[in-house]
Amino acid sequence: MKRIAVLRCEGHQLSDDTKECLGYLSRAGIPAHLGKEQPGHGILRVEGHNRVIKRACRILEVCGFQVTDLPPLRSM
């Protein structure tokens, strides 16, 4: 599973922004789940290949969010 970081926006609650991003991806048909929040950014776990991740990032950027894709977590 790949990850997208939702960066903290000034004056917003990070958890609210991350949940809102999850909603946008869900409505776009992109399977995503909330991940553990990190200092300064929320995490969305997204199912799919690199094209799906790039599309998800573009959607969220168009919606006004600052996001970046992160390396996938390693399986233990």
Backbone hydrogen bonds in HBPLUS format (Angstrom, degrees):
<---DONOR---> <-ACCEPTOR-->    atom                        ^
c    i                          cat <-CA-CA->   ^        H-A-AA   ^      H-
h    n   atom  resd res      DA  || num        DHA   H-A  angle D-A-AA Bond
n    s   type  num  typ     dist DA aas  dist angle  dist       angle   num
A0002-LYS N   A0046-VAL O   3.07 MM  44  5.28 146.5  2.18 166.3 156.1     1
A0046-VAL N   A0002-LYS O   2.73 MM  44  5.28 161.2  1.76 147.5 153.8     2
A0070-LEU N   A0003-ARG O   2.84 MM  67  5.21 169.6  1.85 144.5 143.9     3
A0004-ILE N   A0044-LEU O   2.84 MM  40  5.15 153.1  1.91 149.6 157.7     4
A0044-LEU N   A0004-ILE O   2.88 MM  40  5.15 158.0  1.93 152.4 159.2     5
A0005-ALA N   A0068-THR O   2.75 MM  63  5.32 169.2  1.77 168.1 166.8     6
A0068-THR N   A0005-ALA O   3.06 MM  63  5.32 143.7  2.20 140.3 150.0     7
A0006-VAL N   A0042-GLY O   2.84 MM  36  4.97 162.9  1.87 137.5 143.4     8
A0042-GLY N   A0006-VAL O   2.85 MM  36  4.97 152.0  1.93 144.6 146.8     9
A0007-LEU N   A0066-GLN O   2.87 MM  59  5.49 163.9  1.89 160.6 164.5    10
A0008-ARG N   A0040-GLY O   3.02 MM  32  5.48 145.0  2.14 161.9 151.8    11
A0012-HIS N   A0009-CYS O   3.11 MM   3  5.56 156.4  2.17 140.0 137.6    12
A0016-ASP N   A0013-GLN O   3.09 MM   3  5.34 120.5  2.46 103.1 117.4    13
A0017-ASP N   A0013-GLN O   3.08 MM   4  6.41 161.8  2.11 158.2 163.3    14
A0018-THR N   A0014-LEU O   2.92 MM   4  6.12 163.6  1.95 156.4 160.9    15
A0019-LYS N   A0015-SER O   3.01 MM   4  6.16 159.8  2.06 144.3 149.6    16
A0020-GLU N   A0016-ASP O   2.90 MM   4  6.08 151.8  1.98 146.1 154.5    17
A0021-CYS N   A0017-ASP O   2.89 MM   4  6.15 155.1  1.95 149.8 156.3    18
A0022-LEU N   A0018-THR O   3.00 MM   4  6.27 153.5  2.07 144.9 152.2    19
A0023-GLY N   A0019-LYS O   3.03 MM   4  6.33 150.5  2.12 143.5 150.8    20
A0024-TYR N   A0020-GLU O   3.04 MM   4  6.43 154.1  2.11 149.2 155.6    21
A0025-LEU N   A0021-CYS O   3.00 MM   4  6.31 163.1  2.03 155.6 159.5    22
A0026-SER N   A0022-LEU O   2.91 MM   4  6.10 157.2  1.97 148.5 155.4    23
A0027-ARG N   A0023-GLY O   2.95 MM   4  6.16 162.0  1.98 151.5 155.6    24
A0028-ALA N   A0024-TYR O   3.07 MM   4  6.27 134.6  2.28 138.0 150.2    25
A0028-ALA N   A0025-LEU O   3.11 MM   3  4.97 127.6  2.40  92.0 106.2    26
A0030-ILE N   A0025-LEU O   2.91 MM   5  5.18 164.4  1.93 156.0 150.7    27
A0029-GLY N   A0026-SER O   3.01 MM   3  5.11 157.9  2.06 105.2 111.7    28
A0047-GLU N   A0031-PRO O   3.02 MM  16  5.61 167.3  2.04 152.7 156.6    29
A0033-HIS N   A0045-ARG O   2.78 MM  12  5.08 144.6  1.91 142.4 154.1    30
A0045-ARG N   A0033-HIS O   2.74 MM  12  5.08 166.9  1.75 155.3 158.7    31
A0035-GLY N   A0043-ILE O   2.77 MM   8  4.77 157.4  1.82 145.4 137.7    32
A0038-GLN N   A0041-HIS O   2.90 MM   3  5.40 158.9  1.94 169.5 175.3    33
A0041-HIS N   A0038-GLN O   3.16 MM   3  5.40 163.4  2.19 121.7 126.8    34
A0052-VAL N   A0049-HIS O   2.98 MM   3  5.39 123.3  2.31 108.7 122.4    35
A0053-ILE N   A0049-HIS O   3.15 MM   4  6.55 155.4  2.22 151.2 158.5    36
A0054-LYS N   A0050-ASN O   2.90 MM   4  6.14 165.4  1.92 155.9 159.3    37
A0055-ARG N   A0051-ARG O   2.95 MM   4  6.09 156.9  2.00 144.0 150.7    38
A0056-ALA N   A0052-VAL O   2.87 MM   4  6.06 158.6  1.91 147.5 153.7    39
A0057-CYS N   A0053-ILE O   2.91 MM   4  6.18 160.4  1.95 152.8 157.6    40
A0058-ARG N   A0054-LYS O   2.99 MM   4  6.21 158.9  2.04 147.3 152.9    41
A0059-ILE N   A0055-ARG O   2.95 MM   4  6.19 161.5  1.98 154.0 158.7    42
A0060-LEU N   A0056-ALA O   3.06 MM   4  6.31 167.0  2.08 152.5 155.4    43
A0061-GLU N   A0057-CYS O   2.91 MM   4  6.09 153.7  1.98 149.0 156.8    44
A0062-VAL N   A0058-ARG O   2.95 MM   4  6.12 159.6  1.99 151.6 156.6    45
A0063-CYS N   A0059-ILE O   3.09 MM   4  6.35 140.5  2.25 140.7 151.8    46
A0065-PHE N   A0060-LEU O   3.01 MM   5  5.54 164.3  2.03 151.7 148.0    47
A0064-GLY N   A0061-GLU O   2.95 MM   3  5.08 158.7  1.99 106.6 112.0    48
